[in-house]
Amino acid sequence: MTQKSSNNEQKKSPMFKVVSFNLFNFIEPPSAYYDFENIYSHQQWQKKCGWICDYLAAHQPDIIGFQEVFSPDALKALLAPLGYQYFAALDEPSLISDYVYQSPVVAIASKYPIIESALVTPDATLFPLMGIANDFSFSRKPLRAKIALAEFGECECYVVHLKSKRSGMGVDTLAESGMQGGADLMARQALGSWASNMQRGSEAALLFNEITKQRTETQLPVILMGDFNDTLQSTALEAFRANGKRVFRNDIIDPSLRLLNDKMLADAFAEFSLFDTYELFQTRKKLNATLAQDEYESGLHDEDSDIAEDVLPPVDPLKYARQATHYFGNTGSVLDYILASCEFDASHPKNLAEVSDYQTHDRHLVRPEYERDSDSTDHAPIMMTFTLRS
């Protein structure tokens, strides 16, 4: 099941496709992931690479943010013949022993020039203020890439893979507590889950801080994509929803901000907010549907107006239901996101483009075929299309 939309009137305007793609243990044999038994056979590896190539050939994204990359060089070589001349992966997975690796990295590929790339480093001076350990680090280092898009200009793209919800508490963690069996397991799950939430929340807040600092310096549009390992509405990811709505005027110190009216103040805060591109697309789609209905009703004669509601079908709420990007058993969750700055919000004064399409490619999850999908991925790639303002 794939959500699709198109706007024929805007096809002449330049458009760009951005994909967030969790590759699920992309590691070239004979290397193994996490355990010496986890080695792809030659056939499995070829099938996995073929699945990735088929996906990219079918959807033709311009920029791709990858997660779970153990073999960056192999990925770069795979993508080059497909038109992705520009590639960056600046971190390396950790070698456990011999040929076994852990801690996969993120990467980015583009059909347009990557003119600068860097790993994002958190500001250590904030650690004591946030109540986190002095040796804090990202579980997976985020990647920033400045990409020069034709006609649009430069854009800062961030790829992230936040800490998972998995508990890191081992069987010996509470060995001296006296707890055993179910008590020990439940306690470790509770403590481990909270520790993971704290790590993920700290990663989100510190990353948002670095994005904001970089944006203050460059004033460039921002796209943040990746596997957040949580829903955007969770407490842990609250930093990504920062929008100034909880700011009271009495708390504003900057004299230039104090002079702004409510609308101008909201726009000023929005310049440093991040917006869920799925929501931007749905807002645009609903607005277009409303405008179409208004246009239809305005063309009715008075004697026809009483049947307008019978002629137009009611709005189907399922049409706007968001598809899951990951499943745990039969339970689906949206863990993968593409966020963007105000330049992609059609309602903002500094708008440069609008989100003209958003798709969740989940066929291999909801209707899998073994011959085609057995070595694909456990996440649904998501694709956002933005069209330049005409």
C-alpha positions as CSV (number, residue, x, y, z in Angstrom):
1,M,0.0,0.0,0.0
2,T,1.5,3.3,-1.1
3,Q,0.2,6.8,-0.6
4,K,0.4,8.8,-3.8
5,S,-0.5,12.1,-5.1
6,S,0.3,14.4,-8.0
7,N,-0.4,17.9,-9.1
8,N,-0.3,18.1,-12.9
9,E,-0.3,21.9,-12.8
10,Q,3.1,21.9,-11.1
11,K,4.9,19.3,-13.1
12,K,6.7,22.1,-15.1
13,S,8.2,23.5,-11.9
14,P,11.5,22.0,-10.8
15,M,11.0,19.3,-8.2
16,F,13.3,17.2,-6.0
17,K,12.7,13.8,-4.3
18,V,14.2,13.1,-0.9
19,V,14.2,9.6,0.6
20,S,15.1,8.3,4.1
21,F,16.1,4.7,3.7
22,N,17.0,2.3,6.6
23,L,18.9,-0.5,4.8
24,F,18.7,-3.0,7.6
25,N,22.2,-4.4,8.1
26,F,23.9,-3.5,4.9
27,I,27.2,-5.4,5.2
28,E,29.2,-6.9,2.4
29,P,30.3,-10.5,3.0
30,P,32.4,-12.0,4.4
31,S,31.9,-9.5,7.1
32,A,29.2,-10.2,9.7
33,Y,26.9,-8.0,11.7
34,Y,26.8,-8.4,15.6
35,D,27.5,-12.1,15.5
36,F,29.8,-14.4,13.5
37,E,26.8,-16.3,12.2
38,N,25.3,-13.2,10.6
39,I,27.0,-13.3,7.2
40,Y,25.1,-13.0,3.9
41,S,25.6,-15.7,1.4
42,H,26.6,-14.5,-2.1
43,Q,23.1,-15.0,-3.3
44,Q,21.5,-13.1,-0.4
45,W,23.9,-10.2,-0.8
46,Q,23.2,-10.0,-4.6
47,K,19.5,-10.1,-3.8
48,K,19.7,-7.4,-1.2
49,C,21.7,-5.1,-3.5
50,G,19.3,-5.9,-6.4
51,W,16.3,-4.9,-4.2
52,I,17.9,-1.6,-3.4
53,C,18.7,-0.9,-7.0
54,D,15.2,-1.8,-8.1
55,Y,13.7,0.5,-5.6
56,L,15.9,3.5,-6.6
57,A,15.3,2.8,-10.3
58,A,11.6,2.8,-9.7
59,H,11.3,6.0,-7.6
60,Q,14.3,8.0,-8.8
61,P,15.1,10.0,-5.6
62,D,17.6,12.9,-5.9
63,I,18.9,12.7,-2.3
64,I,18.9,9.6,-0.1
65,G,19.7,9.5,3.6
66,F,20.8,6.0,4.6
67,Q,20.8,4.2,8.0
68,E,22.3,0.9,9.1
69,V,25.3,1.0,6.8
70,F,28.1,-1.3,7.7
71,S,29.8,-1.2,4.3
72,P,30.0,2.4,3.1
73,D,32.4,1.7,0.3
74,A,30.2,-1.1,-1.1
75,L,27.2,1.2,-0.9
76,K,29.0,4.0,-2.8
77,A,30.1,1.5,-5.5
78,L,26.5,0.2,-5.8
79,L,25.0,3.7,-6.2
80,A,27.5,5.3,-8.6
81,P,26.1,3.5,-11.8
82,L,22.6,4.7,-10.8
83,G,23.6,8.4,-11.1
84,Y,24.5,9.1,-7.6
85,Q,27.9,10.7,-8.2
86,Y,28.1,12.3,-4.8
87,F,28.3,10.3,-1.6
88,A,29.4,10.9,2.0
89,A,29.8,8.5,5.0
90,L,32.3,9.9,7.5
91,D,32.0,7.5,10.3
92,E,33.0,3.8,10.5
93,P,31.3,0.8,12.2
94,S,33.0,-0.7,15.2
95,L,34.9,-4.0,14.9
96,I,34.0,-6.4,17.6
97,S,36.4,-9.2,16.6
98,D,37.9,-10.6,13.4
99,Y,35.2,-9.9,10.8
100,V,32.3,-9.1,13.2
101,Y,31.0,-5.5,13.3
102,Q,28.6,-3.4,15.4
103,S,27.5,0.2,15.4
104,P,26.5,0.8,11.7
105,V,26.7,4.4,10.4
106,V,24.6,6.8,8.4
107,A,25.4,7.9,4.8
108,I,24.0,10.3,2.2
109,A,23.9,10.0,-1.6
110,S,23.0,12.7,-4.1
111,K,22.6,13.4,-7.8
112,Y,23.6,16.9,-7.0
113,P,27.0,18.1,-5.7
114,I,27.7,17.7,-2.0
115,I,29.9,20.7,-1.4
116,E,30.5,20.1,2.3
117,S,30.0,17.3,4.8
118,A,30.7,16.8,8.5
119,L,29.7,14.7,11.4
120,V,27.6,16.5,14.0
121,T,29.3,16.9,17.4
122,P,27.2,17.8,20.5
123,D,28.1,20.9,22.5
124,A,29.7,19.5,25.7
125,T,29.2,22.7,27.6
126,L,25.5,21.8,27.7
127,F,25.9,18.4,29.3
128,P,25.9,19.5,33.0
129,L,23.0,21.9,32.3
130,M,21.0,19.0,30.9
131,G,22.0,16.6,33.7
132,I,23.7,14.1,31.4
133,A,27.1,12.5,31.8
134,N,30.3,14.3,30.7
135,D,31.2,11.5,28.4
136,F,27.9,11.6,26.5
137,S,28.0,10.9,22.8
138,F,25.6,10.1,20.0
139,S,24.8,6.4,19.8
140,R,25.3,7.0,16.0
141,K,26.9,10.2,14.8
142,P,24.6,12.3,12.7
143,L,25.8,13.5,9.3
144,R,25.4,17.0,7.8
145,A,25.8,17.5,4.1
146,K,25.5,20.8,2.2
147,I,24.0,20.1,-1.2
148,A,23.8,22.5,-4.1
149,L,20.4,21.9,-5.8
150,A,19.9,23.3,-9.3
151,E,17.6,26.4,-9.2
152,F,16.9,25.9,-5.5
153,G,20.3,26.6,-4.2
154,E,22.2,25.2,-1.3
155,C,20.4,23.1,1.3
156,E,21.7,21.6,4.6
157,C,20.7,17.9,4.8
158,Y,21.1,16.0,8.0
159,V,20.9,12.2,8.3
160,V,20.2,10.7,11.7
161,H,19.6,7.3,13.4
162,L,18.6,7.9,17.0
163,K,19.0,5.5,19.9
164,S,16.7,2.5,19.7
165,K,14.2,1.6,22.5
166,R,16.1,-1.6,23.2
167,S,17.1,-2.0,26.8
168,G,20.9,-2.1,27.3
169,M,20.6,-3.7,30.8
170,G,22.3,-7.1,30.8
171,V,21.5,-10.1,32.9
172,D,24.2,-9.1,35.5
173,T,23.1,-5.5,35.8
174,L,21.1,-6.0,39.0
175,A,23.0,-9.1,40.2
176,E,23.4,-7.7,43.7
177,S,19.8,-6.6,44.1
178,G,18.5,-10.0,45.2
179,M,15.8,-10.0,42.5
180,Q,15.4,-13.0,40.3
181,G,13.1,-14.3,37.6
182,G,10.3,-12.0,36.6
183,A,11.2,-9.3,39.1
184,D,14.7,-9.0,37.8
185,L,13.5,-9.0,34.1
186,M,10.8,-6.4,34.7
187,A,13.1,-4.1,36.7
188,R,15.8,-4.3,34.0
189,Q,13.3,-3.6,31.3
190,A,12.0,-0.5,33.1
191,L,15.4,0.9,33.8
192,G,16.8,0.0,30.4
193,S,13.8,1.5,28.6
194,W,14.1,4.8,30.5
195,A,17.9,4.9,29.9
196,S,17.2,4.5,26.2
197,N,14.6,7.3,26.2
198,M,17.0,9.6,28.0
199,Q,19.7,8.9,25.5
200,R,17.4,9.4,22.5
201,G,15.9,12.5,24.0
202,S,19.3,14.0,24.7
203,E,20.4,13.2,21.1
204,A,17.3,14.9,19.7
205,A,17.8,18.1,21.8
206,L,21.5,18.4,21.2
207,L,21.1,17.7,17.5
208,F,18.4,20.4,17.3
209,N,20.7,22.8,19.1
210,E,23.5,22.2,16.5
211,I,21.0,22.5,13.6
212,T,19.8,25.8,15.0
213,K,23.4,27.1,15.5
214,Q,24.3,26.1,11.9
215,R,21.1,27.7,10.5
216,T,21.8,30.9,12.4
217,E,25.2,31.1,10.7
218,T,24.3,30.0,7.2
219,Q,20.6,30.9,6.9
220,L,20.2,27.9,4.6
221,P,17.2,25.7,4.2
222,V,17.3,22.5,6.3
223,I,16.1,18.9,5.7
224,L,16.4,16.4,8.6
225,M,15.8,12.8,7.7
226,G,16.2,9.4,9.3
227,D,15.2,6.6,11.7
228,F,14.1,8.4,14.9
229,N,13.3,5.1,16.6
230,D,10.3,6.8,18.2
231,T,7.1,8.7,17.2
232,L,7.5,12.4,16.6
233,Q,4.9,13.1,19.3
234,S,6.9,11.3,22.0
235,T,8.3,13.2,24.9
236,A,11.8,12.1,23.9
237,L,11.5,13.9,20.6
238,E,10.0,17.1,21.9
239,A,13.0,19.1,20.7
240,F,12.0,18.5,17.1
241,R,8.6,20.0,17.8
242,A,9.9,23.2,19.3
243,N,7.8,26.1,17.8
244,G,7.7,28.9,20.3
245,K,4.1,28.4,21.2
246,R,5.0,27.9,24.9
247,V,7.0,31.1,25.0
248,F,5.4,33.9,27.0
249,R,6.0,37.5,26.1
250,N,7.3,38.2,29.6
251,D,10.1,35.7,28.9
252,I,11.3,37.4,25.7
253,I,14.4,39.4,26.4
254,D,15.5,40.3,22.9
255,P,14.2,43.9,22.3
256,S,13.7,43.3,18.5
257,L,11.4,40.3,19.3
258,R,9.4,42.2,21.9
259,L,8.4,44.7,19.3
260,L,6.8,42.1,17.0
261,N,3.1,41.4,16.8
262,D,1.8,37.9,17.4
263,K,1.9,36.9,13.7
264,M,5.4,38.3,13.1
265,L,6.6,36.6,16.3
266,A,5.2,33.3,15.2
267,D,6.9,33.6,11.9
268,A,10.2,34.5,13.6
269,F,10.0,31.4,15.7
270,A,9.1,29.3,12.7
271,E,12.3,30.3,11.0
272,F,14.1,27.9,13.5
273,S,11.4,25.3,13.7
274,L,11.3,21.9,11.9
275,F,8.2,20.8,10.2
276,D,7.0,17.2,9.5
277,T,6.8,17.1,5.7
278,Y,4.1,14.5,5.9
279,E,1.9,17.1,7.7
280,L,2.9,19.8,5.3
281,F,1.8,17.6,2.4
282,Q,-1.5,16.7,4.1
283,T,-2.3,20.3,4.9
284,R,-1.7,21.2,1.3
285,K,-3.8,18.3,0.0
286,K,-6.7,19.2,2.3
287,L,-6.5,22.8,1.3
288,N,-6.6,21.9,-2.3
289,A,-9.6,19.7,-1.7
290,T,-11.4,22.5,0.2
291,L,-10.6,25.0,-2.6
292,A,-12.0,22.5,-5.2
293,Q,-15.2,22.1,-3.2
294,D,-15.6,25.9,-2.7
295,E,-15.1,26.4,-6.4
296,Y,-17.7,23.7,-7.2
297,E,-20.2,25.1,-4.8
298,S,-19.7,28.6,-6.1
299,G,-20.6,27.5,-9.5
300,L,-24.0,26.0,-8.5
301,H,-27.2,27.9,-9.1
302,D,-29.4,28.6,-6.1
303,E,-31.8,25.8,-7.0
304,D,-28.9,23.3,-7.1
305,S,-27.2,24.3,-3.9
306,D,-29.4,22.1,-1.8
307,I,-28.1,19.0,-3.5
308,A,-24.4,19.9,-3.4
309,E,-23.8,17.7,-0.3
310,D,-25.3,14.7,-2.2
311,V,-23.2,15.3,-5.3
312,L,-19.8,15.6,-3.5
313,P,-18.5,12.6,-1.6
314,P,-17.8,13.0,2.1
315,V,-14.1,13.4,3.1
316,D,-12.7,10.0,3.8
317,P,-10.6,10.1,7.0
318,L,-8.6,7.0,6.0
319,K,-7.3,8.9,3.0
320,Y,-5.2,10.9,5.5
321,A,-4.2,8.0,7.7
322,R,-0.5,7.7,8.1
323,Q,1.1,4.4,7.1
324,A,3.5,2.7,9.5
325,T,7.2,2.5,8.6
326,H,8.1,-0.3,10.9
327,Y,6.3,-3.3,12.5
328,F,6.9,-5.1,15.7
329,G,4.8,-8.2,15.4
330,N,1.4,-7.0,14.1
331,T,1.9,-3.5,15.6
332,G,2.9,-0.8,13.2
333,S,4.7,2.5,14.2
334,V,5.9,5.5,12.3
335,L,9.6,5.7,13.2
336,D,11.0,7.3,10.0
337,Y,10.6,10.9,9.2
338,I,11.7,13.7,7.0
339,L,11.5,17.1,8.6
340,A,12.2,20.5,7.0
341,S,12.6,24.1,7.7
342,C,10.1,26.9,7.0
343,E,11.3,27.3,3.4
344,F,9.3,24.2,2.6
345,D,6.1,25.5,4.4
346,A,3.8,27.1,1.8
347,S,2.3,29.3,4.5
348,H,5.5,30.9,5.7
349,P,6.7,34.3,4.3
350,K,10.1,32.9,3.5
351,N,8.7,29.9,1.6
352,L,10.8,28.8,-1.4
353,A,9.1,25.5,-2.2
354,E,6.1,23.3,-1.2
355,V,5.8,19.6,-0.3
356,S,4.0,18.3,-3.4
357,D,4.1,14.6,-2.6
358,Y,4.8,12.2,0.3
359,Q,4.9,8.5,-0.1
360,T,5.5,5.6,2.3
361,H,6.8,2.6,0.4
362,D,5.7,-0.4,2.5
363,R,4.7,-3.1,0.0
364,H,7.5,-5.4,1.2
365,L,6.2,-5.1,4.7
366,V,2.4,-5.4,4.2
367,R,2.4,-7.6,1.1
368,P,5.8,-9.3,1.1
369,E,6.8,-11.8,-1.6
370,Y,9.6,-14.1,-0.6
371,E,11.3,-14.2,-3.9
372,R,11.3,-10.5,-4.2
373,D,11.6,-9.2,-0.6
374,S,13.3,-11.8,1.5
375,D,16.5,-9.7,1.8
376,S,15.1,-6.3,1.7
377,T,14.6,-4.2,4.9
378,D,12.5,-4.1,8.0
379,H,11.6,-0.4,7.5
380,A,9.5,1.3,4.8
381,P,11.5,3.9,2.9
382,I,9.8,7.3,2.9
383,M,10.0,9.8,0.1
384,M,9.2,13.5,0.1
385,T,8.9,15.5,-3.1
386,F,9.2,19.3,-3.0
387,T,8.4,21.6,-5.9
388,L,9.9,25.0,-6.3
389,R,7.6,28.0,-5.9
390,S,6.6,29.3,-9.3
